[in-house]
Amino acid sequence: MSGRLQILTQALTVIEEGLDRELSPQEVADRCHYSLSTLQKIFHHTFHLGIADYISRRRITRAARDLLTTGDTVLDIALRYGYASHEVFTRAFRRLWGETPSHFRRHRSFSDLYPRPIITQGGTTMTTTRGFDTGLYDVIQTRLGTYALIFDTVHLTEVNDRFGRAVGDLVIAECLKRIDEAREDDMPLLRVGGDEYVLLTGCTEAARAQALSDEVLRRNGEPIACAAGDVPVGLRCVSVLLTREMMQPDVSWVKACMARHVREQEG
């Protein structure tokens, strides 16, 4: 692994260990024995986010998990992750999820909006493959012979470029919400890339998996309201029968399946 990737991996570990206490970008850089300006450039290049924004997204993701898996009050969770008050936490939570923590706790079952990334080096070049530490490969081994639905967000890059990444975050959250609302409790949902999500349906019949896909996609074009105005949200989906031959420890097979689907649709 190259020196820069080692530094990035170390920085991600430092951040994970400090999500429940005060942690500044400067401390992250200091503990990695690296200059802050250079580390910021690495984060922007890899995640299109600064270090502080990355930390904020990971904290809110961990807080969302705690909302769903513990009986702790919203205030207790806010204080755990360094927010000075219920109000400050609610504003930060709403910016990422588009709803209040209390509403999220009542109506959601998926919380892993920004899972911890896995960074690997592709060959001997500095190009990187970015996946997420979701345990996808291990989970899939128990679901061979069933159908997975691979979704991605349509025109997310254009949304980010036109309206900013804050609006893009809300679009991603809305996409995951639509999938979450259609799935059943025993269907794991995982975010595996910037705009890619996998729903492990457990279905052995293609028609049942297709019905789930149709339920999500029928909402394509419905907008979300934000400060920039109404922004349409859309997904596309491909249904894939999981076989041992297609599995890879990383998420390259997910991207390959979606790319093939897009080519077929455009052809």
BALOBA-1460 file (C-alpha; in Angstrom, 3 decimals):
// residues 267
<rec num="1" residu="m" x="0.000" y="0.000" z="0.000"/>
<rec num="2" residu="s" x="1.381" y="3.419" z="-0.900"/>
<rec num="3" residu="g" x="2.371" y="5.974" z="1.728"/>
<rec num="4" residu="r" x="-0.600" y="8.249" z="1.026"/>
<rec num="5" residu="l" x="-3.069" y="5.383" z="1.289"/>
<rec num="6" residu="q" x="-1.479" y="4.285" z="4.548"/>
<rec num="7" residu="i" x="-1.901" y="7.813" z="5.891"/>
<rec num="8" residu="l" x="-5.548" y="7.884" z="4.795"/>
<rec num="9" residu="t" x="-6.243" y="4.514" z="6.390"/>
<rec num="10" residu="q" x="-4.594" y="5.698" z="9.607"/>
<rec num="11" residu="a" x="-6.641" y="8.921" z="9.551"/>
<rec num="12" residu="l" x="-9.880" y="6.958" z="9.178"/>
<rec num="13" residu="t" x="-8.931" y="4.836" z="12.198"/>
<rec num="14" residu="v" x="-8.146" y="7.925" z="14.281"/>
<rec num="15" residu="i" x="-11.525" y="9.407" z="13.351"/>
<rec num="16" residu="e" x="-13.452" y="6.227" z="14.206"/>
<rec num="17" residu="e" x="-11.807" y="6.124" z="17.619"/>
<rec num="18" residu="g" x="-12.700" y="9.760" z="18.284"/>
<rec num="19" residu="l" x="-16.302" y="10.038" z="17.121"/>
<rec num="20" residu="d" x="-17.607" y="10.168" z="20.693"/>
<rec num="21" residu="r" x="-15.307" y="12.969" z="21.845"/>
<rec num="22" residu="e" x="-14.002" y="16.318" z="20.630"/>
<rec num="23" residu="l" x="-11.841" y="15.746" z="17.557"/>
<rec num="24" residu="s" x="-10.455" y="18.424" z="15.253"/>
<rec num="25" residu="p" x="-8.921" y="18.001" z="11.784"/>
<rec num="26" residu="q" x="-5.652" y="19.296" z="13.218"/>
<rec num="27" residu="e" x="-5.581" y="16.505" z="15.826"/>
<rec num="28" residu="v" x="-6.213" y="13.915" z="13.110"/>
<rec num="29" residu="a" x="-3.295" y="15.290" z="11.096"/>
<rec num="30" residu="d" x="-1.036" y="15.477" z="14.152"/>
<rec num="31" residu="r" x="-1.732" y="11.878" z="15.140"/>
<rec num="32" residu="c" x="-0.937" y="10.789" z="11.590"/>
<rec num="33" residu="h" x="2.285" y="12.871" z="11.656"/>
<rec num="34" residu="y" x="1.142" y="14.597" z="8.478"/>
<rec num="35" residu="s" x="0.481" y="18.183" z="7.488"/>
<rec num="36" residu="l" x="-3.144" y="19.287" z="7.768"/>
<rec num="37" residu="s" x="-3.187" y="20.941" z="4.339"/>
<rec num="38" residu="t" x="-1.951" y="17.793" z="2.587"/>
<rec num="39" residu="l" x="-4.322" y="15.525" z="4.502"/>
<rec num="40" residu="q" x="-7.204" y="17.830" z="3.591"/>
<rec num="41" residu="k" x="-6.246" y="17.474" z="-0.084"/>
<rec num="42" residu="i" x="-6.234" y="13.682" z="0.220"/>
<rec num="43" residu="f" x="-9.728" y="13.713" z="1.788"/>
<rec num="44" residu="h" x="-11.076" y="16.059" z="-0.876"/>
<rec num="45" residu="h" x="-9.578" y="13.911" z="-3.634"/>
<rec num="46" residu="t" x="-10.927" y="10.649" z="-2.193"/>
<rec num="47" residu="f" x="-14.272" y="11.631" z="-0.659"/>
<rec num="48" residu="h" x="-14.961" y="15.099" z="-2.124"/>
<rec num="49" residu="l" x="-15.249" y="16.204" z="1.507"/>
<rec num="50" residu="g" x="-13.026" y="17.998" z="3.989"/>
<rec num="51" residu="i" x="-11.985" y="16.247" z="7.182"/>
<rec num="52" residu="a" x="-14.482" y="18.137" z="9.373"/>
<rec num="53" residu="d" x="-17.373" y="17.326" z="7.017"/>
<rec num="54" residu="y" x="-16.350" y="13.675" z="6.937"/>
<rec num="55" residu="i" x="-16.240" y="13.538" z="10.753"/>
<rec num="56" residu="s" x="-19.682" y="15.153" z="10.954"/>
<rec num="57" residu="r" x="-21.210" y="12.604" z="8.570"/>
<rec num="58" residu="r" x="-19.723" y="9.682" z="10.474"/>
<rec num="59" residu="r" x="-20.942" y="11.095" z="13.799"/>
<rec num="60" residu="i" x="-24.490" y="11.566" z="12.525"/>
<rec num="61" residu="t" x="-24.448" y="8.055" z="11.060"/>
<rec num="62" residu="r" x="-23.351" y="6.578" z="14.394"/>
<rec num="63" residu="a" x="-25.958" y="8.684" z="16.187"/>
<rec num="64" residu="a" x="-28.651" y="7.411" z="13.819"/>
<rec num="65" residu="r" x="-27.649" y="3.841" z="14.633"/>
<rec num="66" residu="d" x="-27.930" y="4.587" z="18.350"/>
<rec num="67" residu="l" x="-31.395" y="6.069" z="17.828"/>
<rec num="68" residu="l" x="-32.546" y="2.772" z="16.350"/>
<rec num="69" residu="t" x="-30.654" y="0.321" z="18.575"/>
<rec num="70" residu="t" x="-30.758" y="1.900" z="22.034"/>
<rec num="71" residu="g" x="-33.369" y="3.409" z="24.307"/>
<rec num="72" residu="d" x="-31.189" y="6.427" z="25.037"/>
<rec num="73" residu="t" x="-32.826" y="9.829" z="24.809"/>
<rec num="74" residu="v" x="-32.106" y="12.113" z="21.879"/>
<rec num="75" residu="l" x="-30.277" y="14.453" z="24.253"/>
<rec num="76" residu="d" x="-28.096" y="11.637" z="25.619"/>
<rec num="77" residu="i" x="-27.120" y="10.658" z="22.071"/>
<rec num="78" residu="a" x="-26.500" y="14.282" z="21.095"/>
<rec num="79" residu="l" x="-24.136" y="14.787" z="24.032"/>
<rec num="80" residu="r" x="-22.385" y="11.468" z="23.355"/>
<rec num="81" residu="y" x="-21.322" y="12.690" z="19.923"/>
<rec num="82" residu="g" x="-20.256" y="16.148" z="20.986"/>
<rec num="83" residu="y" x="-23.348" y="18.249" z="20.290"/>
<rec num="84" residu="a" x="-23.939" y="20.912" z="22.913"/>
<rec num="85" residu="s" x="-27.728" y="20.656" z="22.931"/>
<rec num="86" residu="h" x="-30.763" y="18.866" z="21.542"/>
<rec num="87" residu="e" x="-31.325" y="21.796" z="19.149"/>
<rec num="88" residu="v" x="-27.790" y="21.806" z="17.723"/>
<rec num="89" residu="f" x="-27.925" y="18.040" z="17.186"/>
<rec num="90" residu="t" x="-31.342" y="18.245" z="15.538"/>
<rec num="91" residu="r" x="-30.129" y="20.870" z="13.049"/>
<rec num="92" residu="a" x="-27.097" y="18.764" z="12.117"/>
<rec num="93" residu="f" x="-29.207" y="15.585" z="11.870"/>
<rec num="94" residu="r" x="-31.821" y="17.259" z="9.689"/>
<rec num="95" residu="r" x="-29.154" y="18.567" z="7.296"/>
<rec num="96" residu="l" x="-28.051" y="15.003" z="6.557"/>
<rec num="97" residu="w" x="-31.274" y="12.984" z="6.896"/>
<rec num="98" residu="g" x="-33.887" y="15.624" z="6.049"/>
<rec num="99" residu="e" x="-35.885" y="14.921" z="9.213"/>
<rec num="100" residu="t" x="-35.621" y="15.246" z="12.989"/>
<rec num="101" residu="p" x="-34.035" y="12.535" z="15.153"/>
<rec num="102" residu="s" x="-37.385" y="11.822" z="16.837"/>
<rec num="103" residu="h" x="-39.171" y="11.328" z="13.508"/>
<rec num="104" residu="f" x="-36.289" y="9.183" z="12.257"/>
<rec num="105" residu="r" x="-36.506" y="6.945" z="15.337"/>
<rec num="106" residu="r" x="-40.236" y="6.368" z="14.829"/>
<rec num="107" residu="h" x="-40.213" y="5.715" z="11.094"/>
<rec num="108" residu="r" x="-36.832" y="4.380" z="9.964"/>
<rec num="109" residu="s" x="-35.003" y="1.064" z="10.238"/>
<rec num="110" residu="f" x="-31.852" y="1.807" z="8.197"/>
<rec num="111" residu="s" x="-29.129" y="4.019" z="9.653"/>
<rec num="112" residu="d" x="-25.863" y="3.351" z="7.796"/>
<rec num="113" residu="l" x="-25.961" y="6.410" z="5.547"/>
<rec num="114" residu="y" x="-22.201" y="7.036" z="5.701"/>
<rec num="115" residu="p" x="-20.510" y="3.748" z="6.642"/>
<rec num="116" residu="r" x="-16.782" y="3.655" z="7.243"/>
<rec num="117" residu="p" x="-14.943" y="3.474" z="3.886"/>
<rec num="118" residu="i" x="-12.429" y="0.840" z="2.890"/>
<rec num="119" residu="i" x="-9.554" y="2.182" z="0.816"/>
<rec num="120" residu="t" x="-7.530" y="-0.151" z="-1.405"/>
<rec num="121" residu="q" x="-4.844" y="0.516" z="-3.954"/>
<rec num="122" residu="g" x="-5.543" y="-0.556" z="-7.522"/>
<rec num="123" residu="g" x="-2.409" y="-2.217" z="-8.873"/>
<rec num="124" residu="t" x="0.689" y="-0.046" z="-8.649"/>
<rec num="125" residu="t" x="-1.043" y="3.231" z="-9.457"/>
<rec num="126" residu="m" x="-2.487" y="5.817" z="-7.113"/>
<rec num="127" residu="t" x="-6.030" y="5.207" z="-8.348"/>
<rec num="128" residu="t" x="-8.206" y="3.905" z="-5.544"/>
<rec num="129" residu="t" x="-11.268" y="1.733" z="-5.299"/>
<rec num="130" residu="r" x="-13.593" y="3.026" z="-2.623"/>
<rec num="131" residu="g" x="-16.030" y="0.647" z="-0.995"/>
<rec num="132" residu="f" x="-17.710" y="0.622" z="2.373"/>
<rec num="133" residu="d" x="-17.079" y="-1.536" z="5.404"/>
<rec num="134" residu="t" x="-20.489" y="-3.135" z="5.366"/>
<rec num="135" residu="g" x="-19.613" y="-6.825" z="5.645"/>
<rec num="136" residu="l" x="-21.370" y="-7.259" z="2.289"/>
<rec num="137" residu="y" x="-19.217" y="-10.167" z="1.117"/>
<rec num="138" residu="d" x="-19.792" y="-12.205" z="4.289"/>
<rec num="139" residu="v" x="-23.520" y="-11.523" z="4.302"/>
<rec num="140" residu="i" x="-23.882" y="-12.519" z="0.658"/>
<rec num="141" residu="q" x="-22.295" y="-15.915" z="1.272"/>
<rec num="142" residu="t" x="-25.409" y="-16.807" z="3.243"/>
<rec num="143" residu="r" x="-27.698" y="-15.609" z="0.431"/>
<rec num="144" residu="l" x="-26.339" y="-17.424" z="-2.616"/>
<rec num="145" residu="g" x="-29.095" y="-18.582" z="-4.943"/>
<rec num="146" residu="t" x="-31.328" y="-15.601" z="-4.107"/>
<rec num="147" residu="y" x="-31.819" y="-12.248" z="-5.805"/>
<rec num="148" residu="a" x="-30.152" y="-8.970" z="-4.921"/>
<rec num="149" residu="l" x="-31.441" y="-5.609" z="-6.120"/>
<rec num="150" residu="i" x="-28.671" y="-3.169" z="-7.031"/>
<rec num="151" residu="f" x="-29.824" y="0.452" z="-7.041"/>
<rec num="152" residu="d" x="-28.076" y="3.645" z="-7.928"/>
<rec num="153" residu="t" x="-29.136" y="7.271" z="-7.828"/>
<rec num="154" residu="v" x="-29.812" y="8.880" z="-11.192"/>
<rec num="155" residu="h" x="-27.972" y="12.157" z="-11.934"/>
<rec num="156" residu="l" x="-26.400" y="12.482" z="-8.480"/>
<rec num="157" residu="t" x="-23.277" y="14.119" z="-9.927"/>
<rec num="158" residu="e" x="-25.420" y="16.737" z="-11.653"/>
<rec num="159" residu="v" x="-27.311" y="17.405" z="-8.414"/>
<rec num="160" residu="n" x="-24.040" y="17.873" z="-6.517"/>
<rec num="161" residu="d" x="-22.656" y="20.179" z="-9.204"/>
<rec num="162" residu="r" x="-25.802" y="22.289" z="-9.529"/>
<rec num="163" residu="f" x="-27.104" y="22.447" z="-5.970"/>
<rec num="164" residu="g" x="-24.138" y="21.421" z="-3.796"/>
<rec num="165" residu="r" x="-23.268" y="18.316" z="-1.838"/>
<rec num="166" residu="a" x="-25.644" y="19.165" z="1.017"/>
<rec num="167" residu="v" x="-28.552" y="18.696" z="-1.385"/>
<rec num="168" residu="g" x="-26.869" y="15.584" z="-2.779"/>
<rec num="169" residu="d" x="-26.791" y="14.165" z="0.759"/>
<rec num="170" residu="l" x="-30.537" y="14.711" z="1.071"/>
<rec num="171" residu="v" x="-31.098" y="12.971" z="-2.270"/>
<rec num="172" residu="i" x="-29.079" y="9.963" z="-1.088"/>
<rec num="173" residu="a" x="-31.032" y="9.863" z="2.176"/>
<rec num="174" residu="e" x="-34.316" y="9.977" z="0.250"/>
<rec num="175" residu="c" x="-33.217" y="7.138" z="-2.042"/>
<rec num="176" residu="l" x="-32.343" y="4.972" z="0.942"/>
<rec num="177" residu="k" x="-35.634" y="5.899" z="2.596"/>
<rec num="178" residu="r" x="-37.612" y="4.675" z="-0.429"/>
<rec num="179" residu="i" x="-35.755" y="1.365" z="-0.506"/>
<rec num="180" residu="d" x="-36.067" y="1.020" z="3.268"/>
<rec num="181" residu="e" x="-39.829" y="1.532" z="3.126"/>
<rec num="182" residu="a" x="-40.242" y="-1.186" z="0.467"/>
<rec num="183" residu="r" x="-38.098" y="-3.885" z="2.062"/>
<rec num="184" residu="e" x="-39.070" y="-6.443" z="4.649"/>
<rec num="185" residu="d" x="-37.340" y="-6.778" z="8.029"/>
<rec num="186" residu="d" x="-35.183" y="-9.741" z="6.991"/>
<rec num="187" residu="m" x="-33.818" y="-8.001" z="3.873"/>
<rec num="188" residu="p" x="-30.416" y="-6.379" z="4.586"/>
<rec num="189" residu="l" x="-29.904" y="-2.996" z="2.923"/>
<rec num="190" residu="l" x="-26.351" y="-1.756" z="2.446"/>
<rec num="191" residu="r" x="-24.802" y="1.350" z="0.955"/>
<rec num="192" residu="v" x="-21.789" y="0.116" z="-1.006"/>
<rec num="193" residu="g" x="-20.628" y="3.218" z="-2.895"/>
<rec num="194" residu="g" x="-21.219" y="6.892" z="-3.389"/>
<rec num="195" residu="d" x="-24.605" y="6.338" z="-5.027"/>
<rec num="196" residu="e" x="-24.965" y="2.552" z="-5.008"/>
<rec num="197" residu="y" x="-27.075" y="0.453" z="-2.674"/>
<rec num="198" residu="v" x="-27.702" y="-3.298" z="-2.447"/>
<rec num="199" residu="l" x="-30.890" y="-4.880" z="-1.131"/>
<rec num="200" residu="l" x="-30.514" y="-8.582" z="-0.345"/>
<rec num="201" residu="t" x="-34.069" y="-9.742" z="-0.893"/>
<rec num="202" residu="g" x="-33.670" y="-13.422" z="0.025"/>
<rec num="203" residu="c" x="-36.127" y="-14.112" z="-2.801"/>
<rec num="204" residu="t" x="-35.604" y="-17.187" z="-4.961"/>
<rec num="205" residu="e" x="-38.258" y="-16.059" z="-7.459"/>
<rec num="206" residu="a" x="-37.324" y="-13.360" z="-9.969"/>
<rec num="207" residu="a" x="-40.892" y="-12.044" z="-10.072"/>
<rec num="208" residu="r" x="-40.915" y="-11.269" z="-6.336"/>
<rec num="209" residu="a" x="-37.622" y="-9.395" z="-6.569"/>
<rec num="210" residu="q" x="-38.910" y="-7.478" z="-9.590"/>
<rec num="211" residu="a" x="-42.046" y="-6.487" z="-7.686"/>
<rec num="212" residu="l" x="-39.885" y="-4.966" z="-4.942"/>
<rec num="213" residu="s" x="-37.873" y="-3.072" z="-7.541"/>
<rec num="214" residu="d" x="-41.049" y="-1.775" z="-9.175"/>
<rec num="215" residu="e" x="-42.384" y="-0.586" z="-5.816"/>
<rec num="216" residu="v" x="-39.302" y="1.579" z="-5.317"/>
<rec num="217" residu="l" x="-38.980" y="2.838" z="-8.904"/>
<rec num="218" residu="r" x="-42.621" y="3.894" z="-9.211"/>
<rec num="219" residu="r" x="-41.706" y="6.909" z="-7.071"/>
<rec num="220" residu="n" x="-39.092" y="8.117" z="-9.555"/>
<rec num="221" residu="g" x="-39.495" y="11.801" z="-10.281"/>
<rec num="222" residu="e" x="-41.045" y="12.632" z="-6.920"/>
<rec num="223" residu="p" x="-39.058" y="15.633" z="-5.646"/>
<rec num="224" residu="i" x="-37.629" y="16.525" z="-2.290"/>
<rec num="225" residu="a" x="-38.105" y="20.069" z="-1.013"/>
<rec num="226" residu="c" x="-34.986" y="21.926" z="0.080"/>
<rec num="227" residu="a" x="-33.623" y="25.452" z="0.159"/>
<rec num="228" residu="a" x="-32.687" y="25.154" z="-3.515"/>
<rec num="229" residu="g" x="-36.309" y="24.340" z="-4.430"/>
<rec num="230" residu="d" x="-37.877" y="21.046" z="-5.489"/>
<rec num="231" residu="v" x="-35.258" y="18.533" z="-6.651"/>
<rec num="232" residu="p" x="-36.517" y="15.404" z="-8.463"/>
<rec num="233" residu="v" x="-35.192" y="12.090" z="-7.150"/>
<rec num="234" residu="g" x="-34.803" y="8.958" z="-9.238"/>
<rec num="235" residu="l" x="-33.257" y="5.507" z="-8.982"/>
<rec num="236" residu="r" x="-32.471" y="2.747" z="-11.417"/>
<rec num="237" residu="c" x="-32.231" y="-0.905" z="-10.487"/>
<rec num="238" residu="v" x="-30.966" y="-4.224" z="-11.757"/>
<rec num="239" residu="s" x="-31.957" y="-7.589" z="-10.281"/>
<rec num="240" residu="v" x="-29.093" y="-10.086" z="-9.939"/>
<rec num="241" residu="l" x="-29.124" y="-13.759" z="-8.958"/>
<rec num="242" residu="l" x="-26.277" y="-14.214" z="-6.474"/>
<rec num="243" residu="t" x="-23.826" y="-16.952" z="-7.424"/>
<rec num="244" residu="r" x="-20.471" y="-17.932" z="-5.963"/>
<rec num="245" residu="e" x="-18.743" y="-17.318" z="-9.300"/>
<rec num="246" residu="m" x="-19.637" y="-13.624" z="-9.432"/>
<rec num="247" residu="m" x="-18.598" y="-12.759" z="-5.879"/>
<rec num="248" residu="q" x="-15.634" y="-10.514" z="-5.139"/>
<rec num="249" residu="p" x="-14.452" y="-9.408" z="-1.676"/>
<rec num="250" residu="d" x="-14.754" y="-5.772" z="-2.842"/>
<rec num="251" residu="v" x="-17.727" y="-4.088" z="-4.527"/>
<rec num="252" residu="s" x="-16.446" y="-4.307" z="-8.106"/>
<rec num="253" residu="w" x="-19.134" y="-6.843" z="-9.033"/>
<rec num="254" residu="v" x="-21.825" y="-4.373" z="-7.955"/>
<rec num="255" residu="k" x="-20.449" y="-1.680" z="-10.235"/>
<rec num="256" residu="a" x="-19.995" y="-4.169" z="-13.098"/>
<rec num="257" residu="c" x="-23.621" y="-5.350" z="-12.872"/>
<rec num="258" residu="m" x="-24.963" y="-1.800" z="-12.861"/>
<rec num="259" residu="a" x="-22.690" y="-0.695" z="-15.709"/>
<rec num="260" residu="r" x="-23.848" y="-3.631" z="-17.825"/>
<rec num="261" residu="h" x="-27.484" y="-2.790" z="-17.041"/>
<rec num="262" residu="v" x="-26.997" y="0.866" z="-18.046"/>
<rec num="263" residu="r" x="-25.360" y="-0.165" z="-21.351"/>
<rec num="264" residu="e" x="-28.259" y="-2.514" z="-22.111"/>
<rec num="265" residu="q" x="-30.812" y="0.196" z="-21.343"/>
<rec num="266" residu="e" x="-29.018" y="2.758" z="-23.504"/>
<rec num="267" residu="g" x="-28.437" y="0.275" z="-26.315"/>
